[in-house]
């Protein structure tokens, strides 16, 4: 089990780093989907089946696919010229280390960590079938409202992408010699000589 966890953790970490550092946006979105799949596998190892299935359905089946479609509908044909890693990445690493240190200190000083060192016998929680029945019977109206909201957001994103304003090219300037306009030669660059 430890070997499987190491493989899943390494795959999740590598795909997360690739999602942040690759230049192609489609590749970044696909790496993000692999990261979500790795997290779902970790939830399965923790015996949290419902959270794992929700991770697959919501994040891989909805969010990652929505990101891919949004990129494909809104990206332009021009290549990216600015660098992906900016000069301020050192500040980001320092902030991430500070946040990690603060979270570690809070977790180690909380009662949850002491309870984890002396675990109680496990309690039987609700099964996936019971949670699914509750969602489909008791909470069916909020579930349908969320589905309609996500559908409206997707349609709005497609409409915004379809009505993107086109940038008009400025007209080419006509060269002038002694104040008179000289037409361009078709297919060849016209040489202009100026005589005093």
N, C-alpha and C positions, 0 to 999 in steps of 0.2 A: 504493500500500500504506500509506503514511503517512496518507493521508486516511481510509482505512477504519479504521485503528487509532485515529485521533482520534475518529471517530464512535462506535466501540465503547467506547472509554475514557470518553467523555462520557456515553454511555447507562448504562454500569456505575456510574459515579460518582453520577449523578443518581438512579438507582434505589436505590442503597445509602443515600444520604441520605434518600430518601423512605421507605425501610423503617424508618429510625430515627425519623423525625419525624412520620409520619402518625398520626392518632388511631384510625382504624379498624384493628383487628387483621387482618382479612381482606385489606385493601388492603396492609398492611405485608408480609404473607406473599406476596402476588402480586408486590410489588416485589422481595422477596428472590429469588423465582424468576427475575425478569428479570435481577437481578444475577448469579445463577449462570449464566444463558445468556450474558451478556456475557463472563464469565470463560472459558466454553467456547469462545466465538469467538476470544478472545485465544490460547488454547492451540492452536487450529487455525492461527492466523497464525504461531505459533512452530513449526509442523510437528510438534506433539505430538498426533497423532491419537488415540492410545489414551487419553491423559489427558483429552482433550476429550470423547470418547464416554463415559468413566467419569463425568465431571462431569455430563453430560446424564442418564445413567441413574441415578446414585446421588443426586446433589444435587437435580436438578429432578424426576426421576421418582419418587424415594422420599422424600427429606427434606422438600422443599417441600410435596409433597402430604400427607405425614404431619402437618406443621405446620398446614396448612389444615384437615384433618379434626379435629385436636386442638382447634383454636380453635372450629370449628363445633360440636363435641360438648360442650365444657366451658364455653363462655362463657354468661354470664347475660344476661337481657334488660335489665338496668339499664345506663343510660349511664355512661360513664367521667366521673367528676367531678374527679379529680385531674389536674393539668397534666402533659403529656408531658415538657416540658423543665423540669427542676428547677433550683433556684438553684445547685446544685453543678456546673453544666455547665462553668464556667470551669476548675475543677480537672481535669475530664476532658480538656479541650482541652490544658491544660498538660502533663498526663501523656502524652497522645498525642504532643505535640511532642517531649517528652524521649525517649520510646521511639523515635520516628522519627530523632532526632539520633543516638542511640546506635547504632541499626542501620545508619545511613548511615556512621558512622565505622568500624564493624566491617567492613562490606562493602568500603569503599574501602581499608582497610588489610590486607585479606586477599589471599591469592594468587589467589583466583578472579577478582578485578577486574583484576589484572595479566595473567592469562591471557586475559581477555576483550578486553584492549587488543591482545594479540598472539595471535589465535586460531590454533589448529591446524587442519589439514584435517579436515573432518567424517568421523566414523566411521559405518559402516553399523550401526545398531542393529536390534533385533528389530522386525519389522513387527507390525501389529495382528493379522493372521491368526495369526502364530506365538504371540503372547501369548494370543489367544483359544483356540487349540488347547491351549496349556499349561494354561489355567484349566479347560477342559472335560475334559481327560484326566488330567493329573497332579494337579491341585488341586481335583478335583470335590467331594471330601468336605468340605474347609473351606468351599467356596462354598455347599454345601447347609446346613451348620451355621449359617453367617451368615444365610442366608435364613430358616431356622427361628427363629433368635433374633429377627430383626426382626419376623417374623409374630407371635411370642409377645408381644413388646413392644407391638405394635399392638392385639392382642386384650386385653391387660391394660389399656391406656389406655381402650379402649371400655368395659370392665367397670367401671373406676373411675368413668368419666363417667356410666354408667347408674345406679350405686348412690350417687349424691351425696346426702347427707342433706338433707332439706328443713327449712328454718327455720320453726318454728311461730310464728305471730303471737300476741302476748299478747291475752287477752280484753279487750274494751272495758270500761272501768270504768263502773259505773252511778252517775249523779249522786245525791247525797243532799241532802235539805232537812230540817233539824231532826232529823237522825239517821235519817230514813225514806228508803227507796229510791224514786226517781221513775223510771218507765219512760220510754224514749225514744219520742217520737212518730215514727211511720213516715213517712219522706219529708220531714219538716219538723223543724227544730231547735226543741226545746221551750224556751220561755222560762220561767225560774225566777225568781219574785219572792219575796223574803224580807220578811215583815211582822214587826215587833217584837211 
